[in-house]
Amino acid sequence: MPVTTVRGDVALRQGEHDGHAWAMALRRPDPSLDGIVAGPYCGYEESGREVRRRQTATDRVPVIISFGDPIDLVELSASGSPARRVTSFVAGLHDGYVVTRFAGTQHGVQVDLTPLGAARVLGPPHELANECVDLDLVLGRFGAELTERLATAPGWPERFDLLDEVLIARAADGPDPDPAVVWAWRQLRRSHGQVAVGVLADEVGWSRRHFTVRFREQVGLPPKPAARVLRFRRAAGLLAAHPDRSITDVAAACGYADHSHLVREFRRLAGCTPSAYVRALLPGGAGVGG
C-alpha cells in the first residue's frame, strides 16, 4: 500500500507495485495561481521494470518537465501522430487518449494547467490540441533554462517556489481571456459537459460559428468535444470512486443515452471499456495502466 507523509506544506507519497517503485511530492501552488494551475504541483521519481500508461482524455493541460530518461509516446489516438520519444513536453487538450511507455528512471515535475491558464502562460492552446509538443518548441530557450534550474534546485520546496515565481510572472504578462469564453467554460465544467453549445452561444449573444471559433482559440478544443471530455471525466471519476457501481447507473448519472453510449465514449477517450479502465487503475493515484 502507498505510504503518505507530510513535511511542512509538501505531501510525500511512495509505494511499489509489481516491481515498479515510485515516489511523489505534492504541494498546492500560490493562491494567486487559482484558475491557472489545476491541482497541486507533482514532483515524481520512479524506476524499475518497463511501465506502460494510458493517459485518458482530461480537461487539464499537463506540462512535464523531466530530469530523467525519455519516455515513448506509443499512441496518440486523436491526432494519429507517429510514435516518438520525448523528455519535457506539453500535452494539449485531447479528445482521445495517449499511451506512453518507459523503462529506466523517471524524475521530474508535472504542472497541470487549466485550458485558460495555459492560454495565458504558454500561448494559443489550439496549437497544442491533440498533440504532445516538446517544451522547447513551446517556450524556446526559456524552457531549457527552466528545466536546468529545476533540476539543480536542492529539493522539492525550492522547485515548487521556482514554479510559483515563473508562473506568476508569465501569467501577469499573458493575455486576459475573453469574459464570454470564461463564462461558457465555467458553465460547461459546472454541468460536466451537459449544456448544449447552442444554449451557450445564445447566452453570450454570438452566432454558433463565432462562439465555436472563439472558444477553440482560447480553450484548445471546440465546445462540443470539450463537453464530451468533461462528461467522460465525470464518468471516469465515478467509476474510480465506486468500482462496483453499474455502468448503466453511471451512464444515466452522466447524461449518456445508455450503457452502449458510455462504452463507445470510453473506447474513444480512454481506448478501453469502462470495466477495463477500472481494472487498469494503478494504486496510489499512479495513473492508468496501458
C-alpha positions, -999 to 999 in steps of 0.1 A, spaced: 0 0 0 12 36 -7 26 55 23 19 92 27 39 116 50 38 154 53 68 177 56 58 213 61 34 220 32 47 192 10 29 158 10 51 128 1 38 96 -12 57 64 -21 49 29 -30 58 -1 -51 37 -22 -74 48 -53 -94 85 -44 -95 79 -7 -100 89 18 -73 76 54 -73 75 85 -51 56 117 -54 59 152 -38 27 173 -39 22 209 -30 -5 235 -38 6 264 -59 5 300 -47 -32 311 -43 -27 338 -69 -25 310 -95 -60 298 -88 -77 293 -122 -43 290 -139 -29 259 -123 -53 230 -117 -44 209 -87 -11 206 -69 24 205 -83 36 170 -86 73 161 -83 80 124 -91 106 98 -92 101 62 -104 122 33 -115 120 -4 -122 105 -25 -149 90 -12 -181 58 7 -175 30 14 -199 4 40 -190 -28 51 -206 -33 89 -205 -70 93 -209 -88 125 -220 -87 153 -194 -98 189 -190 -62 199 -180 -31 208 -199 -2 188 -184 33 202 -186 60 176 -180 95 189 -170 118 160 -170 152 155 -154 153 117 -161 152 93 -190 129 99 -221 96 82 -225 80 68 -256 47 81 -269 34 48 -283 0 60 -295 -18 94 -299 -53 84 -308 -68 118 -316 -40 131 -339 -26 99 -353 9 113 -349 36 87 -352 53 71 -321 83 91 -309 105 96 -278 102 128 -256 116 142 -224 100 175 -214 67 183 -232 33 199 -231 2 178 -238 -27 200 -251 -63 191 -246 -71 158 -262 -104 143 -272 -87 110 -273 -61 91 -254 -23 87 -253 -3 55 -245 32 61 -230 60 36 -222 93 39 -204 119 17 -188 146 30 -165 143 61 -143 118 89 -144 124 121 -124 107 154 -129 78 176 -121 43 178 -136 23 210 -137 -14 207 -147 -27 240 -162 -63 248 -168 -70 254 -205 -75 292 -199 -44 292 -177 -24 275 -205 -35 303 -229 -20 329 -205 13 312 -197 21 291 -229 4 308 -258 -25 298 -281 -39 265 -268 -55 254 -301 -20 250 -315 -14 223 -288 -47 204 -291 -44 167 -295 -6 169 -296 23 164 -273 48 192 -281 84 194 -269 87 221 -242 115 239 -260 92 244 -290 66 260 -268 88 281 -245 120 284 -266 153 288 -248 134 296 -216 121 261 -214 157 246 -213 167 272 -187 137 264 -165 144 227 -168 180 233 -157 171 255 -128 145 229 -115 169 200 -119 197 217 -99 174 231 -71 182 214 -38 148 200 -31 111 199 -39 101 230 -18 127 251 -37 114 237 -71 78 245 -62 88 280 -51 105 285 -85 74 273 -103 53 298 -84 77 326 -93 78 317 -130 41 311 -135 30 342 -116 53 363 -139 42 346 -171 5 349 -161 10 387 -155 24 391 -190 -1 369 -207 -33 379 -224 -66 381 -205 -92 356 -217 -125 368 -232 -150 370 -204 -176 353 -226 -154 323 -231 -145 322 -194 -182 322 -186 -190 295 -211 -162 272 -200 -174 276 -164 -209 266 -174 -196 235 -192 -174 225 -162 -202 230 -137 -226 209 -158 -200 183 -166 -205 190 -203 -243 188 -203 -251 223 -215 -259 225 -253 -235 245 -274 -264 264 -289 -276 275 -255 -242 288 -246 -238 307 -279 -273 323 -274 -264 333 -238 -233 352 -249 -250 367 -279 -228 352 -306 -236 331 -336 -228 294 -330 -200 296 -355 -184 326 -340 -187 311 -305 -171 279 -316 -141 297 -332 -135 319 -302 -139 291 -277 -115 269 -296 -89 297 -298 -89 302 -260 -97 267 -247 -80 245 -272 -109 223 -284 -142 234 -298 -170 234 -273 -187 201 -284 -155 180 -280 -146 198 -248 -181 190 -234 -175 153 -244 -142 153 -224 -159 169 -193 -187 143 -193 -162 115 -197 -141 128 -168 -172 127 -145 -180 92 -156 -144 80 -151 -143 97 -117 -175 79 -106 -162 46 -117 -129 51 -100 -146 61 -67 -173 34 -69 -159 5 -90 -189 -17 -80 -214 7 -94 -231 -5 -125 -221 11 -158 -258 16 -167 -262 37 -135 -231 58 -143 -243 63 -178 -276 77 -166 -260 99 -139 -236 115 -165 -262 121 -193 -253 93 -217 -281 78 -237 -275 43 -224 -249 18 -214 -237 14 -250 -232 51 -255 -209 52 -224 -189 23 -237 -184 39 -271 -172 71 -254 -148 52 -232 -133 35 -262 -128 69 -279 -115 88 -249 -97 61 -229 -90 34 -255 -108 7 -235 -141 -3 -220 -153 12 -186 -147 -22 -169 -111 -24 -183 -105 11 -172 -114 3 -136 -92 -28 -137 -62 -8 -151 -62 19 -123 -29 18 -105 -27 21 -67 -20 54 -50 -30 76 -79 -1 64 -100 -22 65 -132 -39 40 -155 -20 10 -168 -16 8 -205 
